[in-house]
Amino acid sequence: MSTTPLIRLHEADNVLIAKTAIALGQALPGVAERARAQVPAGHKIAARPIAQGEPVRKYNAVIGVAARDIEAGDYVHTHNLALVDFERDPAFGQDVRPVDYVPADQQATFQGYVREDGRVGTRNFVGILASVNCSATAISRIAAHFTPERLKDYPNVDGVVAFTQTTGCGMSSPSPHFDLLRRTLAGYARHPNLAGTLIVGLGCELNQVADLMDSQGLQSGRLLRSMVMQDTGGTRATIEAGIRAIEEMLPLANACQRQTVPASHISIGLQCGGSDGFSGITANPALGAAMDILVRHGGTAILSETPEIHGVEYMLTRRAVSPEVGQKLLDQLAWWESYTRGHNGQFNGVVGPGNQAGGLANIFEKSLGSAMKCGTTPLQGVYAYAEPIDRKGFVFMDSPGYDPVSATGQIASGANLICFTTGRGSMFGSKPAPTIKLASNSAMYQRLSEDMDINCGAILDGEVDLPGMGQRIFEAILRHASGERTKSELLGLGDHEFVPWHLGIVS
């Protein structure tokens, strides 16, 4: 990037991005007028006059229309930018380009845990799942027993973690909510980052442990155990029995050793939160560049947060490998429109105060940046929330935009790492798949350096170009997949971020 205070993202754009804060009256290179207002860093400024009703373009894409006449040098934001829907041609498959795959014998490698089913983990936890909230305290007490001191004889085990949840009863069955919960629990139970799993239920809940295991094809064994509190003898007896069960799993889990495996076994859940005006310029496209590299090496990139592709879905359907895949994505968006309408929600307004303070005026603008995380390769498949992902390459998994819920679904679908971009700053962490956090700007990276793993603000600072940052991210992914701790892991985050999608009535 040059030293100019403005960034032009596309030659056809009629707005520019303030690289640094713009003062009233400041001279603006490339703009006929001086600044007609103060403009915060990351926000938009008019590159030329824009008439009322004229489309406002960023990345050469429409992000709304001028709500009133806008002069060159004016600040462009929520006060003068109106969100107006427009026709979007899905053009299924029009932009599909063949992937230049790296030959198998030349693929990048990492050090992972190979499981019996052939999947590969990036971590080696023992997990405890609650079938219902009524067993949440019990499993928390079981996990709390296994302190670092008690685990010192098991150096290959990353920890014992309890995945508590707030539901499991008081819901309809069958129902979408019930199916989502079971699919999520099963996805964690068989996750490659868990060497062993204990499932604990109460006994009278709707989500019966035996039915859960039968319906999801979970087979009991030395590393997959279950117990029911009402049958085991109550709280104290269950905690004691759970501790014994985990103690029996630990030697088996500790016997797992990392070995060299190809990067094709890496599956990344793509997340963004606390996005700002720089997210779509640095962190998101840089992560997209890294995902293009990963896909070339045979890996998987999972984009989610369905409400946050609203307005740019046509960019994804044009990359769909078949009309069926593209239509499935449109069907998910149609479901969301119906769902939010039926619950007095607003599908086209998922932009938080932090997003707006960071320079994002509406969902179209936010979505444009968000979609860049997935890179440019073909869309290979579209999946339901927490549905097992069985294709390599770039795929989409339906989820809300709320980060913990979305990441939980991605992990249940098989993601063994999460990459999370942020502009305002996020303190998110996850288990059993660790989270790598990418900062969009250097100021935030320095302010929150204990939480951020990668500074994509180096692009704005002129230290590295976008492809170079993508390569840096890919190399960091290989290191973290091989066991290098992320910042969120060093801070001990992830014990409370298991949040299955709550969909439906509690009765």
VMD Tcl script that draws the C-alpha trace (Angstrom):
set ca {
  {0.00 0.00 0.00}
  {1.17 3.56 -0.70}
  {1.49 6.37 1.83}
  {-1.74 8.03 0.65}
  {-4.38 8.34 3.38}
  {-6.98 6.82 1.02}
  {-7.43 3.34 -0.41}
  {-9.16 2.70 -3.73}
  {-10.33 -0.93 -3.81}
  {-11.49 -0.92 -7.44}
  {-11.23 1.59 -10.26}
  {-15.03 1.61 -10.64}
  {-15.67 2.47 -6.97}
  {-17.20 5.85 -6.12}
  {-16.05 5.65 -2.49}
  {-12.56 5.45 -1.05}
  {-11.44 4.05 2.31}
  {-9.66 6.21 4.87}
  {-6.42 4.46 5.73}
  {-5.98 6.87 8.64}
  {-8.38 9.35 10.25}
  {-9.22 12.23 7.90}
  {-9.57 15.75 9.29}
  {-12.15 18.27 8.12}
  {-10.64 20.23 5.22}
  {-7.74 17.84 4.74}
  {-6.43 17.59 1.17}
  {-7.44 14.32 -0.47}
  {-5.19 12.97 -3.24}
  {-7.29 11.70 -6.13}
  {-10.40 13.56 -4.96}
  {-11.52 16.89 -6.43}
  {-12.57 18.38 -3.09}
  {-11.02 18.54 0.33}
  {-12.61 16.48 3.07}
  {-16.03 17.92 3.88}
  {-16.18 16.12 7.25}
  {-14.08 14.22 9.73}
  {-13.79 10.60 8.62}
  {-12.56 7.87 11.02}
  {-9.97 5.36 9.85}
  {-11.54 2.47 7.96}
  {-14.60 4.49 6.95}
  {-15.71 5.65 3.49}
  {-15.37 8.98 1.74}
  {-16.93 9.95 -1.59}
  {-14.46 9.92 -4.49}
  {-16.82 11.96 -6.67}
  {-20.36 13.38 -6.50}
  {-23.01 10.68 -6.03}
  {-26.58 11.64 -6.85}
  {-29.50 10.64 -4.64}
  {-30.59 7.13 -5.59}
  {-27.33 6.33 -7.38}
  {-25.65 3.03 -6.40}
  {-22.70 3.33 -4.05}
  {-19.94 0.94 -5.13}
  {-17.19 -0.67 -3.07}
  {-15.07 -3.56 -4.45}
  {-17.05 -2.72 -7.64}
  {-20.13 -4.12 -5.89}
  {-23.27 -2.28 -4.84}
  {-23.48 -1.70 -1.08}
  {-26.55 0.56 -1.21}
  {-27.71 3.80 -2.79}
  {-27.16 7.43 -1.87}
  {-29.99 8.49 0.45}
  {-29.36 12.10 -0.62}
  {-26.95 13.94 -2.88}
  {-23.38 13.30 -1.77}
  {-20.50 15.60 -2.70}
  {-16.94 14.54 -3.41}
  {-15.10 14.50 -0.09}
  {-18.24 13.76 1.93}
  {-18.27 11.15 4.66}
  {-20.35 8.16 3.48}
  {-21.96 6.06 6.18}
  {-25.34 5.15 7.68}
  {-26.59 8.76 7.60}
  {-26.51 9.01 3.81}
  {-26.32 5.41 2.56}
  {-29.60 3.52 2.12}
  {-29.87 -0.26 1.97}
  {-31.94 -1.21 -1.07}
  {-32.27 -4.78 -2.29}
  {-31.53 -5.48 -5.95}
  {-31.78 -8.32 -8.44}
  {-28.85 -10.72 -8.28}
  {-28.19 -13.32 -10.97}
  {-27.01 -16.60 -9.37}
  {-25.42 -17.70 -12.69}
  {-24.64 -21.14 -11.29}
  {-21.08 -22.22 -12.07}
  {-20.27 -19.24 -14.29}
  {-17.08 -18.38 -12.40}
  {-15.85 -21.92 -11.69}
  {-12.15 -22.19 -12.43}
  {-10.15 -25.42 -12.22}
  {-7.92 -25.76 -9.15}
  {-4.21 -26.18 -9.77}
  {-3.77 -28.97 -7.23}
  {-0.34 -29.69 -5.78}
  {0.73 -33.28 -6.59}
  {0.27 -35.61 -3.61}
  {4.00 -36.22 -3.25}
  {4.63 -32.47 -3.07}
  {1.90 -31.52 -0.60}
  {2.81 -29.61 2.52}
  {2.76 -31.67 5.71}
  {2.09 -31.26 9.41}
  {2.35 -33.38 12.54}
  {-1.07 -34.77 13.40}
  {-2.85 -37.54 15.30}
  {-4.10 -40.27 12.95}
  {-7.31 -41.89 14.25}
  {-8.64 -45.37 13.55}
  {-11.13 -44.07 10.97}
  {-8.33 -42.36 9.02}
  {-9.18 -38.82 10.07}
  {-6.45 -36.68 11.57}
  {-6.54 -34.52 14.67}
  {-4.54 -31.40 15.43}
  {-5.00 -31.85 19.20}
  {-5.38 -34.82 21.54}
  {-8.04 -34.07 24.16}
  {-10.31 -36.32 26.16}
  {-13.82 -34.86 26.09}
  {-16.91 -35.13 28.28}
  {-20.34 -34.34 26.81}
  {-23.60 -33.62 28.62}
  {-26.69 -34.97 26.88}
  {-28.72 -32.44 28.86}
  {-28.07 -29.39 31.01}
  {-29.01 -31.44 34.09}
  {-25.65 -33.26 33.85}
  {-23.60 -30.14 33.09}
  {-22.31 -29.57 36.62}
  {-21.34 -33.21 37.00}
  {-19.24 -33.24 33.85}
  {-17.64 -29.93 34.82}
  {-16.59 -31.44 38.16}
  {-15.18 -34.51 36.40}
  {-13.08 -32.37 34.06}
  {-11.95 -30.08 36.89}
  {-10.45 -33.08 38.68}
  {-7.86 -33.48 35.94}
  {-5.50 -30.65 36.84}
  {-2.15 -30.18 35.08}
  {-0.53 -31.91 38.05}
  {-2.75 -34.98 37.63}
  {-2.09 -35.02 33.88}
  {1.69 -34.68 34.10}
  {2.15 -38.40 33.44}
  {0.22 -38.05 30.16}
  {2.29 -35.54 28.15}
  {0.57 -36.39 24.87}
  {-2.87 -35.47 26.23}
  {-3.81 -31.81 25.75}
  {-6.36 -31.89 28.55}
  {-9.73 -33.15 29.73}
  {-12.49 -30.77 28.66}
  {-16.20 -30.67 29.54}
  {-18.66 -29.54 26.87}
  {-21.65 -28.33 28.85}
  {-24.85 -27.14 27.19}
  {-28.13 -25.49 28.13}
  {-30.73 -27.75 26.55}
  {-31.42 -31.47 25.95}
  {-34.97 -31.45 27.30}
  {-38.07 -29.26 27.16}
  {-38.13 -29.43 23.38}
  {-40.16 -31.16 20.71}
  {-39.05 -34.45 19.20}
  {-38.77 -34.90 16.33}
  {-37.91 -31.29 15.54}
  {-35.12 -29.35 13.80}
  {-33.79 -28.21 17.20}
  {-33.60 -31.78 18.46}
  {-31.86 -32.96 15.29}
  {-29.36 -30.08 15.46}
  {-28.46 -30.88 19.05}
  {-27.92 -34.57 18.41}
  {-25.90 -33.93 15.28}
  {-23.71 -31.46 17.18}
  {-23.10 -33.78 20.12}
  {-22.28 -36.67 17.80}
  {-19.91 -34.49 15.79}
  {-17.96 -33.70 18.94}
  {-18.07 -37.29 20.21}
  {-16.36 -38.54 17.05}
  {-14.17 -35.49 16.47}
  {-10.57 -36.33 15.47}
  {-9.22 -33.89 18.08}
  {-10.72 -36.07 20.83}
  {-8.87 -39.27 21.65}
  {-11.70 -40.38 23.92}
  {-15.18 -39.25 24.92}
  {-17.50 -39.76 27.90}
  {-21.20 -38.92 27.46}
  {-23.18 -38.26 30.65}
  {-26.96 -37.96 30.89}
  {-29.47 -37.51 33.69}
  {-31.85 -40.34 32.83}
  {-35.28 -38.83 32.29}
  {-34.37 -36.21 29.67}
  {-35.78 -36.15 26.18}
  {-32.30 -36.56 24.70}
  {-31.73 -40.06 26.06}
  {-28.08 -41.15 25.94}
  {-28.82 -44.59 24.47}
  {-31.07 -43.12 21.79}
  {-28.50 -40.43 21.03}
  {-25.81 -43.02 20.45}
  {-28.03 -45.36 18.44}
  {-29.44 -42.62 16.21}
  {-26.00 -41.17 15.47}
  {-24.13 -44.44 14.97}
  {-21.91 -44.00 18.04}
  {-20.46 -47.31 19.19}
  {-19.44 -47.79 22.84}
  {-15.87 -48.88 23.41}
  {-12.79 -48.23 25.49}
  {-12.58 -44.65 24.20}
  {-16.30 -43.93 23.96}
  {-18.14 -44.43 27.23}
  {-21.47 -43.29 28.63}
  {-23.29 -43.17 31.94}
  {-26.65 -42.03 33.31}
  {-26.75 -40.22 36.65}
  {-30.04 -41.71 37.84}
  {-28.63 -45.20 37.26}
  {-25.14 -44.49 38.57}
  {-26.25 -43.29 42.00}
  {-26.55 -39.51 41.75}
  {-24.18 -36.58 41.57}
  {-21.30 -37.71 43.77}
  {-21.34 -41.29 42.47}
  {-21.44 -40.09 38.86}
  {-18.51 -37.73 39.38}
  {-16.48 -40.51 40.96}
  {-17.43 -42.99 38.24}
  {-16.68 -40.41 35.56}
  {-13.24 -39.76 37.00}
  {-12.51 -43.50 36.95}
  {-13.70 -43.76 33.35}
  {-11.44 -40.92 32.24}
  {-8.52 -42.38 34.19}
  {-8.96 -45.57 32.18}
  {-8.94 -43.61 28.91}
  {-5.87 -41.51 29.65}
  {-3.19 -44.19 29.04}
  {-4.82 -45.03 25.71}
  {-5.01 -41.37 24.73}
  {-1.43 -40.80 25.80}
  {-0.29 -43.62 23.53}
  {-1.31 -41.51 20.52}
  {1.70 -39.94 18.85}
  {1.94 -37.18 16.29}
  {3.11 -38.29 12.85}
  {3.78 -36.64 9.53}
  {0.62 -36.32 7.43}
  {-0.33 -34.26 4.35}
  {-2.03 -30.88 4.69}
  {-5.06 -32.39 2.93}
  {-6.15 -33.52 6.41}
  {-6.56 -29.92 7.59}
  {-10.13 -28.63 7.76}
  {-10.50 -24.95 8.63}
  {-13.63 -23.33 10.01}
  {-13.66 -19.72 8.79}
  {-14.95 -17.11 11.22}
  {-15.03 -13.33 11.54}
  {-16.25 -11.19 14.39}
  {-15.94 -7.58 15.44}
  {-15.27 -6.75 11.79}
  {-14.24 -3.25 10.76}
  {-13.64 -1.34 7.54}
  {-10.19 -2.89 7.18}
  {-11.34 -6.50 7.60}
  {-12.36 -6.76 3.95}
  {-9.09 -5.16 2.82}
  {-6.53 -7.10 4.85}
  {-7.49 -10.00 7.12}
  {-10.38 -11.51 5.15}
  {-8.78 -11.52 1.68}
  {-5.46 -12.62 3.18}
  {-7.21 -15.54 4.85}
  {-8.88 -16.23 1.51}
  {-5.46 -16.35 -0.14}
  {-4.35 -18.85 2.51}
  {-7.46 -20.95 1.85}
  {-6.65 -21.03 -1.87}
  {-3.25 -22.45 -0.94}
  {-4.81 -24.96 1.46}
  {-7.32 -26.13 -1.16}
  {-4.49 -26.58 -3.68}
  {-2.87 -28.87 -1.11}
  {-6.08 -30.89 -0.79}
  {-7.46 -29.33 2.40}
  {-10.91 -28.04 3.32}
  {-12.18 -24.50 4.00}
  {-15.61 -24.13 5.65}
  {-17.43 -20.82 5.25}
  {-20.54 -20.30 7.40}
  {-22.65 -17.52 8.99}
  {-25.45 -17.64 6.41}
  {-26.99 -14.24 7.28}
  {-23.61 -12.67 6.55}
  {-23.52 -13.72 2.90}
  {-26.86 -11.97 2.29}
  {-26.43 -9.70 -0.70}
  {-23.29 -11.42 -2.00}
  {-24.60 -14.96 -2.33}
  {-24.46 -14.60 -6.13}
  {-20.66 -14.41 -5.87}
  {-20.70 -17.87 -4.29}
  {-23.36 -19.49 -6.50}
  {-21.30 -18.48 -9.54}
  {-18.54 -20.65 -8.10}
  {-20.82 -23.64 -7.42}
  {-19.65 -26.87 -9.07}
  {-23.24 -27.72 -10.02}
  {-26.65 -26.04 -10.16}
  {-27.74 -28.34 -7.31}
  {-24.99 -27.01 -5.04}
  {-25.81 -23.41 -5.93}
  {-29.53 -23.91 -5.41}
  {-28.91 -25.50 -2.02}
  {-27.20 -22.30 -0.90}
  {-30.10 -20.20 -2.15}
  {-32.52 -22.52 -0.35}
  {-30.68 -21.93 2.92}
  {-30.93 -18.17 2.45}
  {-34.64 -18.48 1.65}
  {-35.13 -20.46 4.87}
  {-33.42 -17.68 6.83}
  {-35.62 -15.03 5.26}
  {-38.72 -17.02 6.21}
  {-37.38 -17.85 9.69}
  {-36.52 -14.27 10.64}
  {-39.77 -12.95 9.20}
  {-41.73 -15.48 11.26}
  {-39.93 -14.42 14.45}
  {-40.18 -10.66 13.90}
  {-36.51 -10.55 13.01}
  {-34.64 -8.61 10.36}
  {-32.54 -10.77 8.04}
  {-30.93 -7.81 6.27}
  {-29.69 -5.97 9.32}
  {-27.07 -8.13 11.05}
  {-24.60 -5.31 11.64}
  {-23.61 -4.59 15.23}
  {-22.62 -1.28 16.82}
  {-18.97 -2.31 16.71}
  {-19.19 -3.04 12.98}
  {-20.69 0.38 12.31}
  {-18.13 2.10 14.52}
  {-15.47 0.29 12.50}
  {-16.80 1.59 9.19}
  {-19.34 -1.00 7.99}
  {-22.66 0.66 7.18}
  {-24.91 -2.29 6.39}
  {-25.12 -6.04 5.83}
  {-24.21 -5.82 2.12}
  {-20.95 -4.07 2.93}
  {-20.22 -6.44 5.80}
  {-21.03 -9.48 3.66}
  {-18.69 -8.37 0.88}
  {-15.76 -8.45 3.24}
  {-16.90 -11.56 5.07}
  {-17.15 -13.67 1.91}
  {-13.53 -12.95 1.04}
  {-12.37 -15.37 3.75}
  {-13.10 -18.36 1.50}
  {-10.78 -17.43 -1.35}
  {-11.55 -18.05 -5.01}
  {-11.83 -21.82 -5.54}
  {-15.04 -23.64 -6.57}
  {-17.85 -24.20 -4.07}
  {-17.84 -27.99 -3.72}
  {-20.77 -28.52 -1.36}
  {-23.37 -26.94 0.93}
  {-24.14 -28.54 4.29}
  {-26.61 -28.24 7.13}
  {-25.44 -27.08 10.55}
  {-23.12 -29.68 12.16}
  {-23.58 -32.05 9.23}
  {-20.44 -34.17 8.63}
  {-18.48 -32.68 5.75}
  {-17.45 -35.34 3.25}
  {-15.92 -33.23 0.47}
  {-12.55 -31.53 0.19}
  {-12.07 -27.97 -0.97}
  {-14.22 -24.91 -0.30}
  {-17.61 -25.77 1.22}
  {-20.39 -23.89 3.00}
  {-22.11 -24.89 6.26}
  {-25.35 -23.21 7.31}
  {-25.20 -21.37 10.65}
  {-26.20 -18.15 12.41}
  {-23.74 -15.27 12.37}
  {-23.13 -15.53 16.13}
  {-19.52 -16.69 16.38}
  {-19.68 -19.30 19.19}
  {-22.74 -20.97 17.66}
  {-21.26 -20.95 14.17}
  {-17.85 -22.26 15.24}
  {-19.50 -24.99 17.33}
  {-21.28 -26.22 14.21}
  {-18.11 -26.11 12.14}
  {-16.20 -28.13 14.71}
  {-19.06 -30.65 14.87}
  {-18.86 -30.89 11.07}
  {-15.18 -31.82 11.32}
  {-13.13 -28.61 11.40}
  {-9.88 -29.33 13.24}
  {-8.80 -25.67 13.31}
  {-10.65 -22.34 13.35}
  {-9.30 -19.18 11.68}
  {-10.98 -16.05 13.06}
  {-10.51 -12.57 11.59}
  {-11.34 -9.46 13.60}
  {-10.98 -5.71 13.28}
  {-12.38 -4.47 16.57}
  {-10.89 -7.35 18.55}
  {-12.22 -10.75 19.60}
  {-11.36 -12.82 22.67}
  {-12.79 -16.03 21.21}
  {-11.16 -19.40 21.73}
  {-12.38 -22.93 21.13}
  {-11.85 -26.56 22.03}
  {-11.13 -29.18 20.87}
  {-10.21 -27.33 17.65}
  {-8.00 -24.33 18.50}
  {-8.63 -20.85 17.14}
  {-6.07 -18.77 15.24}
  {-6.97 -15.06 15.42}
  {-6.06 -12.62 12.67}
  {-6.05 -8.85 13.25}
  {-7.11 -6.54 10.41}
  {-5.05 -3.56 11.58}
  {-1.80 -2.98 13.44}
  {-3.22 -0.65 16.08}
  {-5.62 -3.29 17.36}
  {-2.98 -6.03 17.04}
  {-0.62 -4.07 19.27}
  {-3.36 -3.18 21.75}
  {-4.55 -6.80 22.01}
  {-1.29 -8.59 21.28}
  {-1.92 -11.24 23.94}
  {-5.03 -12.35 22.03}
  {-3.97 -11.94 18.39}
  {-1.90 -14.52 16.51}
  {-1.30 -12.79 13.16}
  {-1.16 -9.10 12.22}
  {-2.72 -8.67 8.79}
  {-2.39 -4.93 9.30}
  {1.13 -5.41 7.95}
  {-0.51 -5.21 4.51}
  {-1.70 -1.66 5.20}
  {1.70 -0.82 6.66}
  {3.39 -1.82 3.39}
  {5.41 -4.63 4.97}
  {3.90 -7.45 2.89}
  {1.49 -7.83 -0.01}
  {-1.73 -9.85 0.05}
  {-0.29 -13.07 -1.46}
  {2.65 -12.86 0.92}
  {0.33 -12.55 3.92}
  {-1.68 -15.51 2.62}
  {1.50 -17.57 2.57}
  {2.33 -16.45 6.12}
  {-1.12 -17.53 7.30}
  {-0.81 -20.91 5.59}
  {2.55 -21.52 7.25}
  {1.09 -20.52 10.63}
  {-1.78 -22.98 10.07}
  {0.74 -25.79 9.53}
  {2.60 -24.84 12.72}
  {-0.54 -24.64 14.85}
  {-1.89 -27.86 13.34}
  {1.37 -29.48 14.43}
  {0.88 -28.42 18.04}
  {2.16 -24.86 18.41}
  {-0.19 -23.17 20.86}
  {-2.39 -20.31 19.70}
  {-2.84 -17.21 21.84}
  {-6.31 -18.36 22.93}
  {-4.84 -21.69 24.03}
  {-2.12 -19.96 26.03}
  {-4.88 -17.99 27.78}
  {-6.85 -21.16 28.50}
  {-9.90 -20.19 26.43}
  {-12.43 -22.60 24.98}
  {-14.09 -24.24 27.98}
  {-17.27 -22.16 27.68}
  {-17.55 -21.66 23.92}
  {-19.44 -24.86 23.11}
  {-22.77 -23.31 22.07}
  {-25.03 -25.53 19.93}
  {-27.57 -23.66 17.83}
  {-30.77 -23.24 19.84}
  {-33.57 -23.42 17.32}
  {-37.14 -23.79 18.50}
  {-39.51 -23.53 21.43}
  {-38.54 -24.44 25.00}
  {-41.54 -26.05 26.68}
}
mol new
graphics top color blue
foreach p $ca { graphics top sphere $p radius 0.5 }
foreach p [lrange $ca 0 end-1] q [lrange $ca 1 end] { graphics top cylinder $p $q radius 0.2 }
display resetview
